[in-house]
Amino acid sequence: MIIVLRPDATEEQIKHICDKLTALGVKVNISKGVERTVIGAIGPEDVLRTHPLETFPGVEEVMAILKPYKFASREFKKEDTLIKIDNITIGGSRIIVMAGPCSIENKEMMFELGKTVKNSGAHVIRGGAFKPRTSPYDFQGLGEEGLKILVEVKKKIGLPVVTEVMDTRDVESVVEHADIIQIGARNMQNFNLLKEVGKYRKPVLLKRGISATIKEFLMSAEYIMSEGNNNVILCERGIRTFSSDETRNTLDLSAIPVLKRLTHLPIVVDPSHAVGRWYLVESMAKASIAAGCDGLIIEVHHCPEEAFSDGAQSLLPHKFEKLMQSLKPVAEAIGRSF
Protein backbone atom coordinates (compact mmCIF):
# COMPACT_ATOMS: atom_id res chain seq x y z
CA MET A 1 0.00 0.00 0.00
CA ILE A 2 1.00 3.62 -0.56
CA ILE A 3 -0.11 6.01 2.16
CA VAL A 4 -0.02 9.59 0.90
CA LEU A 5 0.09 12.10 3.73
CA ARG A 6 -1.37 15.58 3.79
CA PRO A 7 1.07 18.49 3.28
CA ASP A 8 0.51 19.54 6.89
CA ALA A 9 1.06 16.07 8.39
CA THR A 10 3.20 16.31 11.53
CA GLU A 11 6.18 14.20 12.54
CA GLU A 12 4.10 12.90 15.43
CA GLN A 13 1.37 11.71 13.04
CA ILE A 14 3.94 10.06 10.76
CA LYS A 15 5.49 8.26 13.72
CA HIS A 16 2.06 7.12 14.93
CA ILE A 17 1.25 5.56 11.54
CA CYS A 18 4.65 3.88 11.26
CA ASP A 19 4.51 2.51 14.82
CA LYS A 20 1.04 1.07 14.20
CA LEU A 21 2.07 -0.59 10.93
CA THR A 22 5.28 -2.00 12.45
CA ALA A 23 3.27 -3.49 15.32
CA LEU A 24 1.13 -5.26 12.72
CA GLY A 25 4.23 -6.87 11.19
CA VAL A 26 4.27 -4.55 8.17
CA LYS A 27 7.51 -3.21 6.63
CA VAL A 28 7.52 0.57 6.40
CA ASN A 29 9.44 2.81 4.02
CA ILE A 30 9.19 6.61 4.28
CA SER A 31 9.81 8.83 1.26
CA LYS A 32 9.80 12.59 1.83
CA GLY A 33 9.28 14.69 -1.28
CA VAL A 34 9.11 18.42 -1.82
CA GLU A 35 5.34 18.64 -1.24
CA ARG A 36 4.30 15.26 0.15
CA THR A 37 5.50 12.50 2.42
CA VAL A 38 4.65 8.99 1.26
CA ILE A 39 4.71 5.87 3.40
CA GLY A 40 5.14 2.53 1.67
CA ALA A 41 3.57 -0.33 3.63
CA ILE A 42 4.56 -3.86 2.60
CA GLY A 43 2.95 -6.78 4.36
CA PRO A 44 0.07 -9.27 4.36
CA GLU A 45 -2.74 -7.84 2.23
CA ASP A 46 -5.45 -9.03 4.62
CA VAL A 47 -3.84 -7.07 7.46
CA LEU A 48 -3.60 -3.91 5.36
CA ARG A 49 -7.15 -4.30 4.03
CA THR A 50 -8.76 -4.81 7.44
CA HIS A 51 -7.23 -1.72 9.04
CA PRO A 52 -8.79 1.60 7.96
CA LEU A 53 -5.57 3.46 7.19
CA GLU A 54 -7.56 6.33 5.66
CA THR A 55 -8.84 7.25 9.12
CA PHE A 56 -5.40 7.89 10.61
CA PRO A 57 -4.63 11.56 11.35
CA GLY A 58 -2.53 13.14 8.60
CA VAL A 59 -3.50 10.63 5.88
CA GLU A 60 -4.81 12.01 2.60
CA GLU A 61 -5.06 8.89 0.42
CA VAL A 62 -4.31 5.17 0.45
CA MET A 63 -3.54 3.29 -2.79
CA ALA A 64 -2.50 -0.21 -3.72
CA ILE A 65 0.88 -0.77 -5.41
CA LEU A 66 0.36 -3.07 -8.38
CA LYS A 67 4.00 -3.65 -9.37
CA PRO A 68 5.83 -6.56 -7.69
CA TYR A 69 8.71 -4.15 -6.94
CA LYS A 70 6.97 -1.88 -4.45
CA PHE A 71 9.51 0.63 -3.16
CA ALA A 72 11.36 0.90 -6.48
CA SER A 73 8.24 1.68 -8.51
CA ARG A 74 6.96 5.02 -9.80
CA GLU A 75 3.70 4.17 -8.05
CA PHE A 76 5.47 4.49 -4.71
CA LYS A 77 7.35 7.66 -5.63
CA LYS A 78 6.47 9.87 -8.59
CA GLU A 79 9.44 12.22 -8.44
CA ASP A 80 13.00 11.15 -9.25
CA THR A 81 15.18 10.06 -6.36
CA LEU A 82 18.23 12.28 -5.80
CA ILE A 83 21.21 10.67 -4.10
CA LYS A 84 23.62 13.12 -2.48
CA ILE A 85 27.25 12.15 -1.89
CA ASP A 86 29.55 14.87 -0.59
CA ASN A 87 29.02 17.79 -2.99
CA ILE A 88 27.48 15.84 -5.88
CA THR A 89 23.93 14.70 -6.59
CA ILE A 90 23.14 11.63 -8.67
CA GLY A 91 19.77 11.77 -10.39
CA GLY A 92 19.46 15.49 -11.04
CA SER A 93 20.05 17.56 -14.18
CA ARG A 94 23.81 17.12 -13.86
CA ILE A 95 25.34 13.99 -15.39
CA ILE A 96 27.80 12.35 -13.00
CA VAL A 97 30.88 10.52 -14.32
CA MET A 98 32.68 7.83 -12.33
CA ALA A 99 36.10 6.93 -13.70
CA GLY A 100 39.23 4.99 -12.87
CA PRO A 101 40.86 1.59 -13.32
CA CYS A 102 39.06 -1.73 -13.23
CA SER A 103 41.39 -2.95 -10.47
CA ILE A 104 43.39 -1.16 -7.81
CA GLU A 105 46.92 -2.30 -8.57
CA ASN A 106 49.02 -0.13 -6.25
CA LYS A 107 48.90 3.17 -4.38
CA GLU A 108 50.97 5.21 -6.86
CA MET A 109 48.82 4.12 -9.80
CA MET A 110 45.59 5.06 -8.00
CA PHE A 111 46.89 8.49 -6.94
CA GLU A 112 48.02 9.27 -10.47
CA LEU A 113 44.80 8.08 -12.11
CA GLY A 114 42.72 9.82 -9.45
CA LYS A 115 44.34 13.18 -10.26
CA THR A 116 44.01 12.50 -13.98
CA VAL A 117 40.30 11.72 -14.04
CA LYS A 118 39.53 14.59 -11.67
CA ASN A 119 41.37 17.07 -13.89
CA SER A 120 39.36 15.78 -16.86
CA GLY A 121 36.06 16.40 -15.06
CA ALA A 122 35.16 13.11 -13.35
CA HIS A 123 33.09 13.40 -10.17
CA VAL A 124 33.76 9.97 -8.59
CA ILE A 125 36.81 7.68 -8.60
CA ARG A 126 36.21 4.00 -9.29
CA GLY A 127 38.54 1.13 -8.49
CA GLY A 128 38.07 -2.53 -7.65
CA ALA A 129 39.54 -3.91 -4.42
CA PHE A 130 37.67 -7.22 -4.69
CA LYS A 131 37.47 -8.55 -8.24
CA PRO A 132 35.03 -11.25 -9.44
CA ARG A 133 36.83 -13.02 -12.27
CA THR A 134 35.69 -15.76 -14.63
CA SER A 135 38.91 -17.69 -14.02
CA PRO A 136 40.05 -18.50 -10.46
CA TYR A 137 43.64 -17.98 -11.67
CA ASP A 138 43.16 -14.35 -12.69
CA PHE A 139 43.97 -11.39 -10.42
CA GLN A 140 41.34 -11.23 -7.66
CA GLY A 141 42.14 -7.77 -6.29
CA LEU A 142 44.08 -6.41 -3.31
CA GLY A 143 41.17 -6.77 -0.90
CA GLU A 144 41.48 -4.86 2.37
CA GLU A 145 44.73 -3.24 1.24
CA GLY A 146 42.93 -1.90 -1.82
CA LEU A 147 40.20 -0.37 0.36
CA LYS A 148 42.80 1.46 2.44
CA ILE A 149 44.36 2.82 -0.75
CA LEU A 150 40.96 4.14 -1.82
CA VAL A 151 40.58 6.03 1.46
CA GLU A 152 44.01 7.63 1.01
CA VAL A 153 43.18 8.57 -2.57
CA LYS A 154 39.91 10.19 -1.49
CA LYS A 155 41.67 12.26 1.18
CA LYS A 156 44.34 13.43 -1.24
CA ILE A 157 42.23 13.92 -4.39
CA GLY A 158 38.99 15.06 -2.77
CA LEU A 159 36.56 12.93 -4.78
CA PRO A 160 34.19 10.24 -3.45
CA VAL A 161 35.01 6.63 -4.32
CA VAL A 162 33.05 3.60 -5.53
CA THR A 163 34.16 0.00 -5.20
CA GLU A 164 32.61 -3.46 -5.39
CA VAL A 165 31.67 -5.82 -2.59
CA MET A 166 31.33 -9.54 -3.31
CA ASP A 167 30.83 -11.19 0.06
CA THR A 168 28.51 -10.49 2.99
CA ARG A 169 31.55 -10.81 5.28
CA ASP A 170 33.18 -7.79 3.61
CA VAL A 171 30.17 -5.47 3.58
CA GLU A 172 30.96 -3.68 6.85
CA SER A 173 34.53 -2.96 5.75
CA VAL A 174 33.49 -1.72 2.30
CA VAL A 175 30.78 0.48 3.85
CA GLU A 176 33.42 1.98 6.15
CA HIS A 177 35.87 2.80 3.33
CA ALA A 178 33.74 3.58 0.25
CA ASP A 179 31.20 6.28 -0.55
CA ILE A 180 29.28 4.05 -2.98
CA ILE A 181 29.02 0.27 -2.69
CA GLN A 182 28.95 -1.53 -6.03
CA ILE A 183 27.09 -4.81 -6.53
CA GLY A 184 28.46 -6.41 -9.69
CA ALA A 185 26.49 -8.10 -12.44
CA ARG A 186 27.39 -11.57 -11.19
CA ASN A 187 25.94 -10.75 -7.77
CA MET A 188 22.76 -9.01 -8.89
CA GLN A 189 20.73 -11.95 -7.59
CA ASN A 190 22.90 -12.73 -4.58
CA PHE A 191 19.94 -12.00 -2.33
CA ASN A 192 21.79 -12.40 0.97
CA LEU A 193 24.34 -9.81 -0.19
CA LEU A 194 21.56 -7.46 -1.35
CA LYS A 195 19.80 -7.70 2.01
CA GLU A 196 23.05 -7.09 3.86
CA VAL A 197 23.87 -3.85 2.01
CA GLY A 198 20.23 -2.87 2.47
CA LYS A 199 20.80 -2.68 6.22
CA TYR A 200 23.04 0.34 5.74
CA ARG A 201 22.17 3.77 4.29
CA LYS A 202 25.25 3.91 2.06
CA PRO A 203 24.46 4.44 -1.66
CA VAL A 204 24.51 1.20 -3.68
CA LEU A 205 25.40 0.98 -7.38
CA LEU A 206 23.52 -2.11 -8.55
CA LYS A 207 24.63 -3.54 -11.89
CA ARG A 208 22.23 -5.45 -14.11
CA GLY A 209 22.96 -9.16 -14.44
CA ILE A 210 24.24 -10.44 -17.78
CA SER A 211 20.94 -12.17 -18.61
CA ALA A 212 18.56 -10.32 -16.30
CA THR A 213 15.20 -8.94 -17.41
CA ILE A 214 14.17 -5.43 -16.39
CA LYS A 215 11.74 -6.92 -13.87
CA GLU A 216 14.45 -9.10 -12.31
CA PHE A 217 16.75 -6.07 -12.17
CA LEU A 218 14.16 -4.00 -10.30
CA MET A 219 13.30 -6.88 -7.98
CA SER A 220 16.97 -6.97 -6.96
CA ALA A 221 16.79 -3.26 -6.19
CA GLU A 222 13.68 -4.07 -4.15
CA TYR A 223 15.68 -6.48 -1.98
CA ILE A 224 17.98 -3.63 -0.97
CA MET A 225 15.16 -1.13 -0.48
CA SER A 226 13.00 -3.55 1.51
CA GLU A 227 15.71 -3.49 4.19
CA GLY A 228 15.41 0.29 4.46
CA ASN A 229 18.14 1.54 2.10
CA ASN A 230 16.53 3.73 -0.59
CA ASN A 231 19.87 4.98 -1.93
CA VAL A 232 20.02 2.66 -4.93
CA ILE A 233 21.60 3.60 -8.26
CA LEU A 234 20.78 1.28 -11.16
CA CYS A 235 23.57 0.48 -13.63
CA GLU A 236 23.00 -0.84 -17.15
CA ARG A 237 26.22 -2.56 -18.23
CA GLY A 238 25.18 -4.66 -21.20
CA ILE A 239 23.51 -8.04 -21.43
CA ARG A 240 24.46 -11.32 -23.07
CA THR A 241 22.89 -11.85 -26.50
CA PHE A 242 23.84 -13.61 -29.73
CA SER A 243 26.26 -10.79 -30.68
CA SER A 244 29.63 -11.67 -32.16
CA ASP A 245 33.01 -11.29 -30.51
CA GLU A 246 33.16 -7.70 -31.76
CA THR A 247 31.48 -6.57 -28.54
CA ARG A 248 31.76 -8.03 -25.08
CA ASN A 249 28.02 -7.66 -24.45
CA THR A 250 25.06 -5.85 -26.00
CA LEU A 251 24.39 -2.44 -24.46
CA ASP A 252 20.64 -2.25 -23.92
CA LEU A 253 20.05 1.46 -24.55
CA SER A 254 16.29 0.93 -24.50
CA ALA A 255 16.59 -0.06 -20.83
CA ILE A 256 17.28 3.58 -19.94
CA PRO A 257 13.90 5.08 -20.99
CA VAL A 258 12.09 1.91 -19.88
CA LEU A 259 13.57 2.20 -16.39
CA LYS A 260 12.86 5.94 -16.32
CA ARG A 261 9.20 5.08 -16.86
CA LEU A 262 9.04 2.28 -14.29
CA THR A 263 11.21 3.56 -11.44
CA HIS A 264 12.25 6.73 -9.66
CA LEU A 265 15.81 5.48 -9.10
CA PRO A 266 18.75 7.12 -10.94
CA ILE A 267 20.33 5.22 -13.82
CA VAL A 268 24.03 5.01 -14.65
CA VAL A 269 25.48 3.32 -17.74
CA ASP A 270 28.76 1.41 -17.93
CA PRO A 271 29.77 1.54 -21.62
CA SER A 272 33.20 0.05 -20.86
CA HIS A 273 31.87 -3.33 -19.71
CA ALA A 274 29.03 -3.20 -22.21
CA VAL A 275 31.24 -3.13 -25.31
CA GLY A 276 34.59 -4.39 -24.05
CA ARG A 277 36.53 -2.33 -26.61
CA TRP A 278 37.98 1.09 -25.81
CA TYR A 279 37.24 2.48 -29.29
CA LEU A 280 33.50 1.84 -28.85
CA VAL A 281 33.17 3.56 -25.47
CA GLU A 282 32.78 7.13 -26.75
CA SER A 283 29.89 6.42 -29.12
CA MET A 284 28.03 4.35 -26.53
CA ALA A 285 28.59 6.97 -23.84
CA LYS A 286 27.08 9.62 -26.11
CA ALA A 287 24.14 7.38 -26.96
CA SER A 288 23.55 6.68 -23.27
CA ILE A 289 23.36 10.38 -22.46
CA ALA A 290 21.00 10.96 -25.38
CA ALA A 291 18.80 8.12 -24.08
CA GLY A 292 18.50 9.85 -20.70
CA CYS A 293 20.99 8.28 -18.28
CA ASP A 294 21.98 10.13 -15.11
CA GLY A 295 25.62 9.12 -15.15
CA LEU A 296 28.42 7.05 -16.64
CA ILE A 297 31.06 4.75 -15.16
CA ILE A 298 34.15 4.48 -17.36
CA GLU A 299 37.42 2.59 -17.07
CA VAL A 300 40.68 4.52 -17.46
CA HIS A 301 44.25 3.23 -17.25
CA HIS A 302 47.68 4.76 -17.92
CA CYS A 303 48.93 1.61 -19.62
CA PRO A 304 46.03 -0.65 -20.68
CA GLU A 305 48.35 -3.28 -22.15
CA GLU A 306 49.74 -3.90 -18.64
CA ALA A 307 46.42 -3.60 -16.76
CA PHE A 308 45.73 -6.41 -14.28
CA SER A 309 42.17 -6.64 -15.64
CA ASP A 310 40.04 -5.34 -18.54
CA GLY A 311 42.81 -3.47 -20.36
CA ALA A 312 41.06 -3.85 -23.72
CA GLN A 313 38.17 -1.63 -22.64
CA SER A 314 40.18 0.96 -20.70
CA LEU A 315 40.74 4.44 -22.09
CA LEU A 316 44.13 6.12 -21.98
CA PRO A 317 44.01 9.36 -19.94
CA HIS A 318 44.19 11.67 -22.97
CA LYS A 319 41.37 9.74 -24.64
CA PHE A 320 39.27 10.06 -21.49
CA GLU A 321 39.86 13.81 -21.49
CA LYS A 322 38.77 13.97 -25.13
CA LEU A 323 35.70 11.86 -24.30
CA MET A 324 34.64 14.22 -21.52
CA GLN A 325 34.84 17.20 -23.89
CA SER A 326 32.86 15.37 -26.58
CA LEU A 327 30.04 14.49 -24.16
CA LYS A 328 29.24 18.09 -23.17
CA PRO A 329 27.43 19.09 -26.39
CA VAL A 330 25.30 15.94 -26.22
CA ALA A 331 24.30 16.69 -22.64
CA GLU A 332 23.54 20.34 -23.46
CA ALA A 333 21.37 19.29 -26.40
CA ILE A 334 18.97 17.52 -24.02
CA GLY A 335 19.11 20.13 -21.28
CA ARG A 336 21.67 18.38 -19.08
CA SER A 337 25.13 19.41 -17.86
CA PHE A 338 28.31 18.11 -16.26
PyMOL commands that set and color helices and strands:
alter all, ss='L'
color gray80, all
select helices_A, chain A and resi 11-23+45-49+53-55+107-119+144-157+168-177+185-187+191-198+214-226+255-262+271-275+278-291+304-306+311-313+317-333
alter helices_A, ss='H'
color red, helices_A
select strands_A, chain A and resi 2-5+27-32+37-42+59-63+83-85+88-90+96-100+124-126+161-164+180-183+204-207+232-236+267-269+295-299
alter strands_A, ss='S'
color yellow, strands_A
deselect
rebuild
show_as cartoon
